Amino acid sequence: MRNRFYDLPEEDREQLVQLKSWLLELPRGLPQGDDRTRYLFEIYNEYLSTSNIIQEETCSSCRGKVFRKTMEAIETYETNGIHGEY
């Protein structure tokens, strides 16, 4: 079964991994209005969501969902490689 994290273009996978240190330093989750947060929502809504419901940055529970899924993707890339060698 193909992991949907590998549906992302490779450059986006690399970008997510580069954002890990920023994500880990956030005291209260994704900040609303930040360009990086907007980018993560674009990635989530385009590639990572399992439903057709668009997540909005203004929704605090949505920011939590996007944060958790982004961290899961980063862990997958760190474990299995950016290219999906597993």
C-alpha positions in Angstrom: 0.0 0.0 0.0 1.4 3.4 -1.0 1.9 5.9 1.8 0.1 9.2 0.9 3.0 11.2 2.4 4.9 10.2 -0.8 2.2 11.8 -3.0 3.8 15.2 -2.1 6.4 16.5 -4.6 9.9 15.7 -3.4 10.7 19.4 -3.0 7.8 19.8 -0.6 8.9 16.7 1.4 12.3 18.3 1.8 10.7 21.6 2.8 8.7 19.9 5.5 11.8 18.2 7.0 13.5 21.6 7.0 10.6 23.1 9.0 10.8 20.5 11.8 13.0 22.6 14.1 10.6 25.6 13.7 7.6 23.3 14.4 9.2 21.9 17.6 9.9 25.3 19.0 6.3 26.5 18.7 4.9 27.0 22.2 1.2 26.9 21.3 1.1 25.1 17.9 0.9 26.7 14.5 0.6 30.5 14.5 -2.2 31.9 12.5 -1.1 34.4 9.8 2.4 33.0 9.4 3.5 32.2 5.8 4.9 28.8 7.0 1.5 28.0 8.5 -0.3 28.9 5.2 2.2 26.7 3.4 1.4 23.7 5.7 -2.3 24.2 5.2 -1.8 24.2 1.4 0.1 20.9 1.6 -2.4 19.4 4.0 -5.4 20.3 2.0 -3.8 19.3 -1.3 -2.1 16.0 -0.3 -2.5 14.9 3.2 -6.2 15.2 4.0 -8.3 12.1 3.9 -11.5 13.9 3.3 -12.8 16.6 0.9 -13.2 19.1 3.8 -10.9 22.0 3.5 -9.1 22.9 6.8 -9.0 26.6 7.5 -6.1 28.4 9.3 -8.5 30.4 11.4 -9.7 27.2 13.1 -7.6 26.2 16.2 -8.5 22.5 16.0 -7.6 22.6 12.3 -4.2 24.0 13.1 -3.7 21.2 15.6 -4.7 18.6 13.0 -2.3 20.1 10.4 0.5 20.2 12.9 0.0 16.6 13.9 -0.2 15.3 10.3 2.9 17.4 9.3 4.9 15.9 12.2 3.7 12.4 11.1 4.9 13.1 7.6 8.3 14.3 8.8 8.7 11.2 11.0 7.9 9.1 7.9 10.5 10.9 5.8 13.1 10.6 8.5 12.5 6.9 9.0 11.9 5.8 5.4 13.8 8.5 3.5 12.6 11.5 1.4 12.4 9.2 -1.7 10.4 6.5 0.1 13.1 3.8 0.3 11.4 1.2 2.5 
